[in-house]
Amino acid sequence: MLQTVLNFSVEGTNESLTSNAGTILFGEYLKAIRVDKLCNTSLPLPQSNRGYLSFEHRQPLLLMLHSGGRVLDDVRNIRSDKAIQEPLKVKCMPISESIGKSSSLKPCSKRVGNIIQSVPYLTSCVV
């Protein structure tokens, strides 16, 4: 088999590198289809001036699930990766314990009914 030398050069860079580059693309996709605005207008706002907006609370969960996370503590991987936070312009991200205490993760049949009713609206926004 004939072997050849590929013509390329390697240079140093100051940019952050991550093995989760696909997560950044998914985060950009969420913003492109305006999921952030949909969450912040359709879901409850924080009850204090120090609380997180609805999308700030759900974005780490979506990114974690997209990158293969299985448990709530996997949010720490997203939270600690500055190479993900910089391009997505994430200013603040809750810790996994804070997400676990969120009322949005507690089971509630009334809330599930409301979410199911809003599915046609959500799909019309995506399409």
LOZA-773861 format. One line per field, with one value per atom (N, C-alpha, C): atom name; residue number from 1; residue in one letter; x, z, y. Coordinates in nm, 4 decimals. Layout:
REM residues N
guti = CA_...
pati = NUM_...
drenlum = A_...
u = X_...
w = Z_...
v = Y_...
END
This chain:
REM residues 127
guti = N_CA_C_N_CA_C_N_CA_C_N_CA_C_N_CA_C_N_CA_C_N_CA_C_N_CA_C_N_CA_C_N_CA_C_N_CA_C_N_CA_C_N_CA_C_N_CA_C_N_CA_C_N_CA_C_N_CA_C_N_CA_C_N_CA_C_N_CA_C_N_CA_C_N_CA_C_N_CA_C_N_CA_C_N_CA_C_N_CA_C_N_CA_C_N_CA_C_N_CA_C_N_CA_C_N_CA_C_N_CA_C_N_CA_C_N_CA_C_N_CA_C_N_CA_C_N_CA_C_N_CA_C_N_CA_C_N_CA_C_N_CA_C_N_CA_C_N_CA_C_N_CA_C_N_CA_C_N_CA_C_N_CA_C_N_CA_C_N_CA_C_N_CA_C_N_CA_C_N_CA_C_N_CA_C_N_CA_C_N_CA_C_N_CA_C_N_CA_C_N_CA_C_N_CA_C_N_CA_C_N_CA_C_N_CA_C_N_CA_C_N_CA_C_N_CA_C_N_CA_C_N_CA_C_N_CA_C_N_CA_C_N_CA_C_N_CA_C_N_CA_C_N_CA_C_N_CA_C_N_CA_C_N_CA_C_N_CA_C_N_CA_C_N_CA_C_N_CA_C_N_CA_C_N_CA_C_N_CA_C_N_CA_C_N_CA_C_N_CA_C_N_CA_C_N_CA_C_N_CA_C_N_CA_C_N_CA_C_N_CA_C_N_CA_C_N_CA_C_N_CA_C_N_CA_C_N_CA_C_N_CA_C_N_CA_C_N_CA_C_N_CA_C_N_CA_C_N_CA_C_N_CA_C_N_CA_C_N_CA_C_N_CA_C_N_CA_C_N_CA_C_N_CA_C_N_CA_C_N_CA_C_N_CA_C_N_CA_C_N_CA_C_N_CA_C_N_CA_C_N_CA_C_N_CA_C_N_CA_C_N_CA_C_N_CA_C_N_CA_C_N_CA_C_N_CA_C_N_CA_C_N_CA_C
pati = 1_1_1_2_2_2_3_3_3_4_4_4_5_5_5_6_6_6_7_7_7_8_8_8_9_9_9_10_10_10_11_11_11_12_12_12_13_13_13_14_14_14_15_15_15_16_16_16_17_17_17_18_18_18_19_19_19_20_20_20_21_21_21_22_22_22_23_23_23_24_24_24_25_25_25_26_26_26_27_27_27_28_28_28_29_29_29_30_30_30_31_31_31_32_32_32_33_33_33_34_34_34_35_35_35_36_36_36_37_37_37_38_38_38_39_39_39_40_40_40_41_41_41_42_42_42_43_43_43_44_44_44_45_45_45_46_46_46_47_47_47_48_48_48_49_49_49_50_50_50_51_51_51_52_52_52_53_53_53_54_54_54_55_55_55_56_56_56_57_57_57_58_58_58_59_59_59_60_60_60_61_61_61_62_62_62_63_63_63_64_64_64_65_65_65_66_66_66_67_67_67_68_68_68_69_69_69_70_70_70_71_71_71_72_72_72_73_73_73_74_74_74_75_75_75_76_76_76_77_77_77_78_78_78_79_79_79_80_80_80_81_81_81_82_82_82_83_83_83_84_84_84_85_85_85_86_86_86_87_87_87_88_88_88_89_89_89_90_90_90_91_91_91_92_92_92_93_93_93_94_94_94_95_95_95_96_96_96_97_97_97_98_98_98_99_99_99_100_100_100_101_101_101_102_102_102_103_103_103_104_104_104_105_105_105_106_106_106_107_107_107_108_108_108_109_109_109_110_110_110_111_111_111_112_112_112_113_113_113_114_114_114_115_115_115_116_116_116_117_117_117_118_118_118_119_119_119_120_120_120_121_121_121_122_122_122_123_123_123_124_124_124_125_125_125_126_126_126_127_127_127
drenlum = M_M_M_L_L_L_Q_Q_Q_T_T_T_V_V_V_L_L_L_N_N_N_F_F_F_S_S_S_V_V_V_E_E_E_G_G_G_T_T_T_N_N_N_E_E_E_S_S_S_L_L_L_T_T_T_S_S_S_N_N_N_A_A_A_G_G_G_T_T_T_I_I_I_L_L_L_F_F_F_G_G_G_E_E_E_Y_Y_Y_L_L_L_K_K_K_A_A_A_I_I_I_R_R_R_V_V_V_D_D_D_K_K_K_L_L_L_C_C_C_N_N_N_T_T_T_S_S_S_L_L_L_P_P_P_L_L_L_P_P_P_Q_Q_Q_S_S_S_N_N_N_R_R_R_G_G_G_Y_Y_Y_L_L_L_S_S_S_F_F_F_E_E_E_H_H_H_R_R_R_Q_Q_Q_P_P_P_L_L_L_L_L_L_L_L_L_M_M_M_L_L_L_H_H_H_S_S_S_G_G_G_G_G_G_R_R_R_V_V_V_L_L_L_D_D_D_D_D_D_V_V_V_R_R_R_N_N_N_I_I_I_R_R_R_S_S_S_D_D_D_K_K_K_A_A_A_I_I_I_Q_Q_Q_E_E_E_P_P_P_L_L_L_K_K_K_V_V_V_K_K_K_C_C_C_M_M_M_P_P_P_I_I_I_S_S_S_E_E_E_S_S_S_I_I_I_G_G_G_K_K_K_S_S_S_S_S_S_S_S_S_L_L_L_K_K_K_P_P_P_C_C_C_S_S_S_K_K_K_R_R_R_V_V_V_G_G_G_N_N_N_I_I_I_I_I_I_Q_Q_Q_S_S_S_V_V_V_P_P_P_Y_Y_Y_L_L_L_T_T_T_S_S_S_C_C_C_V_V_V_V_V_V
u = 0.0841_0.0000_0.0895_0.0594_0.1372_0.1012_0.2008_0.1764_0.2281_0.1494_0.1898_0.1839_0.2481_0.2483_0.1426_0.0513_-0.0518_0.0083_-0.0321_0.0212_-0.0675_-0.0334_-0.1058_-0.0080_-0.0470_0.0382_-0.0446_0.0219_-0.0423_0.0012_-0.0978_-0.0682_-0.1336_-0.0755_-0.1332_-0.2485_-0.3369_-0.4507_-0.4845_-0.5478_-0.5932_-0.7409_-0.8038_-0.9454_-0.9652_-1.0799_-1.1121_-1.1547_-1.1122_-1.1489_-1.2381_-1.3293_-1.4178_-1.4495_-1.4767_-1.5191_-1.6701_-1.7366_-1.8821_-1.9230_-1.8583_-1.8887_-2.0319_-2.0832_-2.2216_-2.3212_-2.2850_-2.3720_-2.3860_-2.2789_-2.2843_-2.3795_-2.3725_-2.4633_-2.6087_-2.6343_-2.7702_-2.8174_-2.7287_-2.7640_-2.7953_-2.7185_-2.7467_-2.8807_-2.9098_-3.0373_-3.1542_-3.1407_-3.2471_-3.2730_-3.1678_-3.1866_-3.2422_-3.2026_-3.2500_-3.4004_-3.4519_-3.5971_-3.6711_-3.5993_-3.6548_-3.7170_-3.6574_-3.7053_-3.6858_-3.5807_-3.5572_-3.6725_-3.7188_-3.8312_-3.9603_-3.9775_-4.0976_-4.1033_-3.9912_-3.9864_-4.0111_-3.9452_-3.9552_-4.0927_-4.1673_-4.3014_-4.4108_-4.3903_-4.4955_-4.4861_-4.3681_-4.3487_-4.3370_-4.3606_-4.3587_-4.2242_-4.2306_-4.1111_-4.0624_-3.9380_-3.8892_-3.9702_-3.9828_-4.0622_-3.9801_-3.8515_-3.7677_-3.6806_-3.6234_-3.5389_-3.4043_-3.3741_-3.2483_-3.2662_-3.3876_-3.4140_-3.3703_-3.3668_-3.3305_-3.4540_-3.4379_-3.5466_-3.5748_-3.6907_-3.7310_-3.6313_-3.5862_-3.4923_-3.3564_-3.3130_-3.1848_-3.1880_-3.3056_-3.3199_-3.3288_-3.3820_-3.4042_-3.2931_-3.2217_-3.1150_-3.0087_-2.9599_-2.8608_-2.9156_-3.0431_-3.1033_-3.1090_-3.1500_-3.1571_-3.0185_-2.9201_-2.7836_-2.7274_-2.7572_-2.7083_-2.7699_-2.8990_-2.9648_-2.9143_-2.8910_-2.8414_-2.7005_-2.6191_-2.4820_-2.4698_-2.5823_-2.5788_-2.5859_-2.6155_-2.6267_-2.7462_-2.7306_-2.8374_-2.8911_-2.8109_-2.8544_-2.8358_-2.9045_-2.9032_-2.7634_-2.6789_-2.5429_-2.4585_-2.5025_-2.4294_-2.4356_-2.5217_-2.5261_-2.3940_-2.3249_-2.1950_-2.0958_-2.1033_-2.0135_-2.0397_-2.1658_-2.2019_-2.1622_-2.1883_-2.1609_-2.0116_-1.9288_-1.7839_-1.7124_-1.7789_-1.7148_-1.7315_-1.6293_-1.6340_-1.6419_-1.5929_-1.5978_-1.7414_-1.8317_-1.9738_-2.0414_-2.0076_-2.0758_-2.0427_-1.9198_-1.8799_-1.9566_-1.9597_-2.0310_-2.1819_-2.2373_-2.3824_-2.4201_-2.3200_-2.3417_-2.4243_-2.3862_-2.4532_-2.3939_-2.4771_-2.4283_-2.4298_-2.5359_-2.5462_-2.6158_-2.5704_-2.6268_-2.6435_-2.7629_-2.7840_-2.7056_-2.6748_-2.6082_-2.7113_-2.6651_-2.7568_-2.8501_-2.8020_-2.8877_-3.0031_-2.9755_-3.0794_-3.1819_-3.1352_-3.2272_-3.3145_-3.2573_-3.3321_-3.4404_-3.4206_-3.5208_-3.6270_-3.6099_-3.7028_-3.8421_-3.9420_-4.0800_-4.1184_-4.0433_-4.0780_-4.0451_-3.9605_-3.9274_-4.0141_-4.0925_-4.1791_-4.3025_-4.3460_-4.4622_-4.5893_-4.6658_-4.7921_-4.8818_-4.9937_-5.0797_-5.1400_-5.1703_-5.2284_-5.1282_-5.0019_-4.8991_-4.8769_-4.8783_-4.8611_-4.9750_-5.0960_-5.2101_-5.1913_-5.1404_-5.1155_-5.0078_-4.9039_-4.7963_-4.8485_-4.9285_-4.9836_-5.0727_-5.1483_-5.2333_-5.1512_-5.0319_-4.9511_-4.8625_-4.8638_-4.7789_-4.8099_-4.9366_-4.9596_-4.8985_-4.9029_-4.8432_-4.6920_-4.6300_-4.4851_-4.4400_-4.5137_-4.4731_-4.4930_-4.5939_-4.6124_-4.4986_-4.4389_-4.3262_-4.2006_-4.1839_-4.0647_-4.0688_-4.1844_-4.1977_-4.2092
w = 0.0000_0.0000_0.0000_-0.0857_-0.0987_0.0130_0.0837_0.1901_0.1444_0.1751_0.1414_0.2671_0.2632_0.3751_0.3457_0.4395_0.4234_0.4491_0.3704_0.3804_0.4740_0.6008_0.6953_0.8014_0.8700_0.9764_1.1038_1.2155_1.3455_1.4102_1.4579_1.5224_1.6598_1.7471_1.8800_1.8749_1.9726_1.9795_2.1251_2.1496_2.2839_2.3035_2.2031_2.2127_2.3030_2.3690_2.4545_2.3686_2.4066_2.3346_2.4230_2.3609_2.4361_2.3532_2.4221_2.3527_2.3315_2.3773_2.3657_2.2624_2.1479_2.0452_1.9937_1.9885_1.9449_2.0399_2.1663_2.2649_2.2350_2.1886_2.1523_2.0348_1.9362_1.8210_1.8641_1.9563_2.0060_2.0822_2.1624_2.2340_2.1385_2.0307_1.9284_1.8598_1.8363_1.7749_1.8651_1.9955_2.0885_2.0832_2.0723_2.0632_1.9276_1.8223_1.6877_1.6740_1.7391_1.7311_1.8459_1.9184_2.0234_2.1396_2.1781_2.2947_2.4206_2.4246_2.5414_2.5642_2.4596_2.4735_2.5053_2.4456_2.4717_2.6186_2.6724_2.8140_2.9059_2.8787_2.9677_2.9645_2.8559_2.8496_2.8893_2.8682_2.8930_3.0295_3.0870_3.2149_3.3270_3.4513_3.5623_3.5784_3.6151_3.6415_3.7838_3.8142_3.9509_4.0508_4.1715_4.2733_4.3551_4.3290_4.3958_4.2912_4.3303_4.2341_4.2135_4.2926_4.2787_4.2068_4.1667_4.1034_3.9577_3.9032_3.7631_3.6753_3.5547_3.4577_3.4180_3.3602_3.3256_3.2320_3.1302_3.0359_3.1001_3.1888_3.2567_3.3425_3.3880_3.4701_3.3841_3.2637_3.1788_3.0778_3.0401_2.9411_2.9843_3.1086_3.1462_3.1374_3.1686_3.1579_3.0133_2.9244_2.7825_2.7273_2.7619_2.7144_2.7716_2.8996_2.9636_2.8998_2.8752_2.8122_2.6705_2.5985_2.4614_2.4579_2.5583_2.5578_2.6210_2.6530_2.7015_2.8513_2.9230_3.0678_3.1087_3.2189_3.2653_3.4023_3.4808_3.6138_3.6295_3.7275_3.7473_3.7753_3.8368_3.8654_3.7399_3.6274_3.5021_3.4544_3.5138_3.4819_3.5199_3.6160_3.6568_3.5415_3.4532_3.3369_3.2461_3.2269_3.1437_3.2149_3.3437_3.4217_3.4297_3.4336_3.4477_3.3154_3.2043_3.0731_3.0199_3.0373_2.9932_2.8410_2.7699_2.6235_2.5729_2.6539_2.6180_2.6551_2.7704_2.8210_2.7423_2.6945_2.6227_2.4923_2.3990_2.2733_2.2908_2.3933_2.4169_2.4998_2.5449_2.6253_2.7498_2.8201_2.9444_3.0567_3.1158_3.2232_3.3576_3.3838_3.5111_3.4861_3.5597_3.5432_3.6825_3.7138_3.8467_3.8663_3.9923_4.0247_4.0251_4.0200_4.0094_4.1294_4.2485_4.3667_4.3550_4.2989_4.2805_4.1772_4.0714_3.9695_4.0287_4.1145_4.1762_4.2698_4.3293_4.4200_4.3457_4.2162_4.1361_4.1386_4.1487_4.1491_4.0136_3.9092_3.7768_3.7622_3.8511_3.8433_3.9356_4.0202_4.1099_4.0337_4.0570_3.9838_4.0221_3.9213_3.9443_3.8250_3.8489_3.7375_3.6670_3.7397_3.6764_3.5801_3.6219_3.5363_3.4120_3.4279_3.3136_3.2146_3.2642_3.1758_3.0997_3.1660_3.0988_2.9924_3.0220_2.9244_2.8033_2.8262_2.7154_2.6275_2.6883_2.6100_2.5266_2.5725_2.4991_2.3927_2.3792_2.2795_2.1372_2.0949_1.9581_1.9346_2.0363_2.0228_2.0095_2.0902_2.0839_1.9492_1.8981_1.7683_1.6564_1.6667_1.5614_1.5633_1.6809_1.6889_1.6286_1.6461_1.5961_1.4452_1.3926_1.2491_1.1796
v = -0.1166_0.0000_0.1240_0.2161_0.3380_0.4354_0.4847_0.5824_0.7175_0.8198_0.9559_1.0413_1.1548_1.2482_1.3545_1.3709_1.4736_1.6110_1.7057_1.8411_1.9235_1.9285_2.0130_2.0612_2.1665_2.2195_2.2322_2.2254_2.2347_2.3653_2.4420_2.5689_2.5719_2.6492_2.6672_2.7664_2.7574_2.8487_2.8762_2.9869_3.0212_2.9878_2.9324_2.8986_2.7775_2.7757_2.6616_2.5443_2.4267_2.3056_2.2192_2.1475_2.0594_1.9361_1.8295_1.7080_1.7082_1.8129_1.8235_1.9272_1.9282_2.0282_2.0147_1.8933_1.8738_1.9364_1.9473_2.0103_2.1593_2.2217_2.3633_2.3825_2.2942_2.3044_2.2891_2.1963_2.1765_2.3005_2.3610_2.4838_2.5976_2.6098_2.7115_2.6841_2.5572_2.5189_2.5596_2.5366_2.5746_2.7244_2.8029_2.9483_2.9891_2.9183_2.9517_2.9302_2.8269_2.8029_2.8714_2.9567_3.0433_2.9669_2.8567_2.7820_2.8658_2.9478_3.0326_3.1290_3.1947_3.2884_3.2157_3.0994_3.0198_2.9774_2.9313_2.8906_3.0092_3.1210_3.2365_3.3018_3.2858_3.3452_3.2470_3.1180_3.0193_2.9520_2.9476_2.8795_2.9819_2.9405_3.0362_3.1058_3.2334_3.3121_3.2841_3.3186_3.2959_3.3781_3.3250_3.3927_3.4910_3.4982_3.5973_3.6655_3.7778_3.8498_3.7815_3.6777_3.6053_3.4722_3.4404_3.3116_3.3084_3.1891_3.1703_3.1808_3.2332_3.2317_3.0875_3.0644_2.9278_2.8606_2.9323_2.8704_2.8461_2.9353_2.9152_2.7891_2.7523_2.6323_2.5064_2.5178_2.4008_2.3774_2.4821_2.4668_2.3651_2.3679_2.2664_2.1245_2.1067_1.9737_1.9273_2.0159_1.9804_1.9483_2.0311_2.0072_1.8780_1.8528_1.7309_1.6072_1.6099_1.4950_1.4740_1.5831_1.5727_1.5122_1.5448_1.4945_1.3560_1.2935_1.1556_1.1405_1.2480_1.2394_1.1547_1.0854_0.9961_1.0344_1.1027_1.1423_1.2929_1.3487_1.4929_1.5474_1.4687_1.5155_1.5330_1.4797_1.4992_1.6441_1.7251_1.8675_1.9334_1.8775_1.9332_1.9346_1.8364_1.8340_1.9539_1.9866_2.1019_2.2306_2.2366_2.3572_2.3874_2.2855_2.3066_2.3288_2.3054_2.3175_2.4600_2.5409_2.6813_2.6915_2.5919_2.5939_2.5807_2.5286_2.5239_2.6547_2.7097_2.8282_2.9543_2.9674_3.0894_3.1094_3.0132_3.0375_3.0498_2.9838_2.9909_3.1133_3.1893_3.3096_3.2804_3.1744_3.1361_3.2195_3.3060_3.3933_3.3230_3.2493_3.1782_3.0447_2.9449_2.8112_2.7507_2.7024_2.6459_2.5167_2.4876_2.3625_2.2503_2.1277_2.0143_2.0047_2.0403_2.0357_2.1341_2.2502_2.3518_2.3065_2.2409_2.1903_2.0801_1.9969_1.8879_1.9366_2.0540_2.1105_2.1901_2.2055_2.2838_2.2225_2.3078_2.2585_2.2013_2.2359_2.1843_2.0360_1.9813_1.8394_1.7544_1.8184_1.7440_1.6975_1.5747_1.5252_1.6013_1.6345_1.7048_1.6771_1.6094_1.5697_1.6902_1.7974_1.9158_1.9791_1.9880_2.0479_1.9615_1.8290_1.7398_1.7608_1.7774_1.8055_1.9346_2.0385_2.1658_2.1525_2.0743_2.0552_1.9798_1.8767_1.7985_1.8864_1.9767_2.0659_2.1636_2.1981_2.2951_2.2312_2.0988_2.0316_2.0777_2.0910_2.1404_2.2781_2.3661_2.4981_2.4879_2.4022_2.3857_2.3304_2.2326_2.1746_2.2750_2.3618_2.4621_2.5650_2.5918_2.6830_2.6227_2.4925_2.4247_2.4105_2.3767_2.3550_2.4849
END
